[in-house]
């Protein structure tokens, strides 16, 4: 399994012009590594964030989207795997932060946590490119391939649990920083809109 902080730090090294849509524990950490004002971070809409990423991907086929979603969120809205597969956006990568629990609400285990197969669900829904990653070494070796694949791409990242005490500490330390706050809510939407308004992202 991979430390979530280390996983996001490594993923950030491969980011060029992707728009990032993130929720739950990932959104506490990502602003520390992001170097672009092209992030849209959510805390409240558990389960609904993949729909936001899908909408942006369909509306802006010239932009590349990275989605960071929790496994608990995914369980709450498994239909998102089918919805994305049904539209087959070539510009979307879905990174699943998979620790088999609802961590932010007290470390409650997911139903059937020991037998869940998110990658298998994605394949059965019609996703053609699916990755299962459980170490930093595997993540480093797979990221160039993930970057080059036609989406939608599903990446099941087996990450360690962030304790509630650490989560609160990280939230207190990082979320008051300007680089984090400007990526939330209306400010985050405005930042992504401004980034996309430049034309072809990265140009």
VEXMAR-667296 format. One record per residue (C-alpha): x, y, z; residue number from 1; residue in one letter. Coordinates in steps of 0.2 Angstrom, whole numbers. Example, Ala and Ser with C-alpha at 12.3 -4.5 7.8 and 13.67 -1.06 7.14 Angstrom:
% VEXMAR-667296
c1 c2 c3 num residuo
62 -22 39 1 a;
68 -5 36 2 s;
***
This chain:
% VEXMAR-667296
c1 c2 c3 num residuo
0 0 0 1 x;
5 18 -3 2 x;
5 33 9 3 x;
-8 45 1 4 x;
4 60 3 5 x;
18 51 -6 6 x;
6 45 -20 7 x;
0 62 -23 8 x;
17 70 -23 9 x;
23 57 -36 10 x;
8 60 -47 11 x;
11 79 -46 12 x;
28 76 -54 13 x;
19 70 -70 14 x;
6 84 -71 15 x;
8 96 -86 16 x;
-8 104 -91 17 x;
-21 93 -83 18 x;
-36 100 -74 19 x;
-38 91 -57 20 x;
-55 88 -49 21 x;
-53 81 -31 22 x;
-62 77 -15 23 x;
-60 70 2 24 x;
-43 67 9 25 x;
-34 70 -7 26 x;
-40 88 -7 27 x;
-31 91 9 28 x;
-15 86 2 29 x;
-15 90 -17 30 x;
-14 110 -15 31 x;
3 107 -7 32 x;
10 99 -23 33 x;
-1 108 -37 34 x;
8 121 -47 35 x;
-7 126 -57 36 x;
-22 136 -54 37 x;
-32 122 -62 38 x;
-39 113 -47 39 x;
-57 111 -42 40 x;
-58 104 -24 41 x;
-74 98 -15 42 x;
-78 92 2 43 x;
-96 90 4 44 x;
-104 81 -12 45 x;
-99 64 -7 46 x;
-101 53 -23 47 x;
-106 67 -35 48 x;
-88 73 -40 49 x;
-85 61 -54 50 x;
-101 69 -62 51 x;
-92 86 -61 52 x;
-76 79 -69 53 x;
-86 70 -83 54 x;
-96 86 -87 55 x;
-80 96 -89 56 x;
-72 82 -99 57 x;
-86 82 -111 58 x;
-88 101 -112 59 x;
-70 103 -115 60 x;
-63 89 -125 61 x;
-47 99 -128 62 x;
-43 98 -109 63 x;
-36 83 -100 64 x;
-45 79 -83 65 x;
-38 70 -68 66 x;
-51 65 -55 67 x;
-46 61 -37 68 x;
-60 51 -29 69 x;
-62 42 -13 70 x;
-67 24 -12 71 x;
-81 28 0 72 x;
-87 41 -12 73 x;
-87 29 -26 74 x;
-97 16 -16 75 x;
-110 29 -13 76 x;
-112 32 -32 77 x;
-106 17 -41 78 x;
-117 23 -56 79 x;
-103 35 -60 80 x;
-92 21 -66 81 x;
-106 16 -79 82 x;
-110 34 -83 83 x;
-91 38 -87 84 x;
-90 22 -97 85 x;
-105 26 -107 86 x;
-98 42 -113 87 x;
-80 36 -115 88 x;
-72 53 -113 89 x;
-54 51 -120 90 x;
-47 65 -109 91 x;
-52 58 -92 92 x;
-42 48 -79 93 x;
-50 42 -63 94 x;
-38 40 -49 95 x;
-47 30 -35 96 x;
-40 32 -17 97 x;
-43 15 -11 98 x;
-41 11 8 99 x;
-58 2 10 100 x;
-66 14 22 101 x;
-75 30 25 102 x;
-61 38 34 103 x;
-67 55 36 104 x;
-82 50 46 105 x;
-74 38 59 106 x;
-64 25 49 107 x;
-80 15 45 108 x;
-76 0 34 109 x;
-84 -1 18 110 x;
-97 -15 15 111 x;
-88 -31 9 112 x;
-71 -22 11 113 x;
-61 -38 10 114 x;
-68 -43 -6 115 x;
-71 -27 -16 116 x;
-64 -27 -33 117 x;
-65 -9 -40 118 x;
-54 -13 -55 119 x;
-65 -27 -59 120 x;
-81 -16 -58 121 x;
-73 -4 -69 122 x;
-69 -17 -82 123 x;
-86 -25 -81 124 x;
-93 -7 -84 125 x;
-83 -6 -100 126 x;
-67 4 -95 127 x;
-54 -2 -107 128 x;
-39 5 -98 129 x;
-38 -1 -80 130 x;
-23 -1 -68 131 x;
-21 -8 -50 132 x;
-7 0 -41 133 x;
-1 -4 -23 134 x;
17 3 -22 135 x;
27 19 -26 136 x;
38 9 -38 137 x;
23 3 -48 138 x;
15 20 -48 139 x;
31 27 -55 140 x;
32 14 -69 141 x;
14 16 -73 142 x;
12 35 -74 143 x;
20 37 -91 144 x;
8 24 -98 145 x;
-7 32 -89 146 x;
-2 49 -96 147 x;
-2 42 -114 148 x;
-17 31 -114 149 x;
-34 36 -122 150 x;
-47 38 -108 151 x;
-57 35 -99 152 x;
-43 27 -88 153 x;
-46 20 -71 154 x;
-32 19 -58 155 x;
-35 9 -42 156 x;
-22 16 -30 157 x;
-21 5 -14 158 x;
-17 19 -1 159 x;
-15 19 18 160 x;
-28 26 29 161 x;
-25 44 36 162 x;
-30 44 54 163 x;
-43 56 60 164 x;
-30 65 71 165 x;
-18 67 56 166 x;
-33 72 45 167 x;
-37 86 57 168 x;
-19 92 58 169 x;
-17 92 39 170 x;
-33 102 37 171 x;
-28 115 50 172 x;
-10 116 43 173 x;
-14 117 24 174 x;
-32 123 21 175 x;
-29 140 27 176 x;
-16 143 15 177 x;
-20 154 0 178 x;
-15 141 -13 179 x;
-28 129 -5 180 x;
-43 141 -2 181 x;
-43 148 -20 182 x;
-46 131 -26 183 x;
-63 129 -17 184 x;
-80 133 -21 185 x;
-83 148 -32 186 x;
-65 153 -32 187 x;
-60 136 -38 188 x;
-73 136 -52 189 x;
-67 154 -57 190 x;
-49 148 -57 191 x;
-53 133 -68 192 x;
-64 143 -80 193 x;
-50 156 -82 194 x;
-37 142 -85 195 x;
-48 134 -98 196 x;
-52 151 -106 197 x;
-34 153 -111 198 x;
-39 141 -126 199 x;
-29 125 -127 200 x;
-23 121 -109 201 x;
-4 123 -108 202 x;
-3 134 -124 203 x;
***
